[in-house]
Amino acid sequence: MTIIIKMREGLDEKKIKVAAKFIREGKLVAFPTETVYGLGANALDSKAVKRIFEAKGRPADNPLIVHIADFNQVHELAREVPPEVELLAKHFWPGPLTVVLPKRENVPRITTGGLDTVAIRMPAHEIALGLIRASKRPIAAPSANISGKPSPTLAEHVIDDFYGRIECIIDGGETKIGVESTVLDLTTKPPTLLRPGGLPMEEIERVIGKIKIHPAVKGKEVNLAKAPGMKYKHYAPNAQVIVIEGVREKVKGKIMELLMEYKKQGIKVGVMATGDFYEADAYVNLGNSEEEIARNLFKALRELDKSGVDIILAEGIEEKGLGLAVMNRLRKAAGYKIIKV
């Protein structure tokens, strides 16, 4: 039995206590953050965390992010806290930034995917913060979707994947950003971007100077994942996604060409693009700004999947600002099936 708690008007102190009790009891609660919905459990309870991996079908070496509501909790989870953490927290917390630090012994290895580091962030969402405070526990929470599928930006997406499989889903409406947090490894010099996300890399560099980009961000295979989204195929619908990248007019022409080819073969095609309408079996306009595209990305992949198309043609965008996170997600959703024009 899954309890659905509606909190569309913001934090309800009485209702959040119900969800917090589930966390304290070692149960699973899906909740909204500013990025996507998370599937949460007490980060320091190995058995509870194991249930996250089982519910999602998530590989055991794919680490989880631990969510906190107070900066002092960083010191409770990490054995070393370099000065950059406080500087970054001052600028970006609460917000879509996750920092990777050496872990303390009290953090179970199942939470960190077997690593000696822990990924920590403070979400900018009153329901998420309320849940952490009311449960009095740091909450480990990957995105609340079946592993490998598009991340959830609506409670309906979580219900589709987990109703009857977890104890509680908090419906806080649509998430604001739509792509997961940016993950920054502070155990390296200079710091390393492990996953682009809701906080653009350019903003981080304005605060702490130059950072390097891990090869996995651009699609290089890795054996060891220090952050979620580095090692496995992610964000993918059932339909095959093909990303078309290049000059916009050429991209548009290539999409039209592919649509005609697939139509002749009797293949059902969906298109997700930025503004132009295409006569496909299903079409989603992602919007025109980076912010709109990021917010609509996962919802579009789920919508097109539900429409029953066989192939999804996705228009690539420029890799600046949130565009880097969008393209990282799109390429992973496509399993790196990319056409450059």
Buried (B, 14 or more C-beta within 10 A) or exposed (E): EBEEBEBEEEBBEEBBEBBBBBBBEBBBBBBBBBBBBBBBBBBBBBEBBBBBBEBBEBEEBBBBBBBBBEBEBBEEBBBEBBEBBEEBBEBBBBBBBBBBBBBEEEBBBBBBBEBEBBBBBBBBBBBBBBBBBBBEBBBBBBBBBBBBBBBBBBBBBBBBBBBEEBBBBBBBBBBBBBBBBBBBBBBBEBBBBBBBBBBBBEBBBEEBEEBEEBEBBEEEEEEEBBBBBBBBEBBBBEBBBBBBBBEBEEBBBBBBEBBEEBBEEEBBBBBBBBEBEBEBBBBBBBBEEBBBBBBBBBBBBBBBBEBEBBBBBBBBBEBEBBBBBBBBBBBBBBEEEBBEB
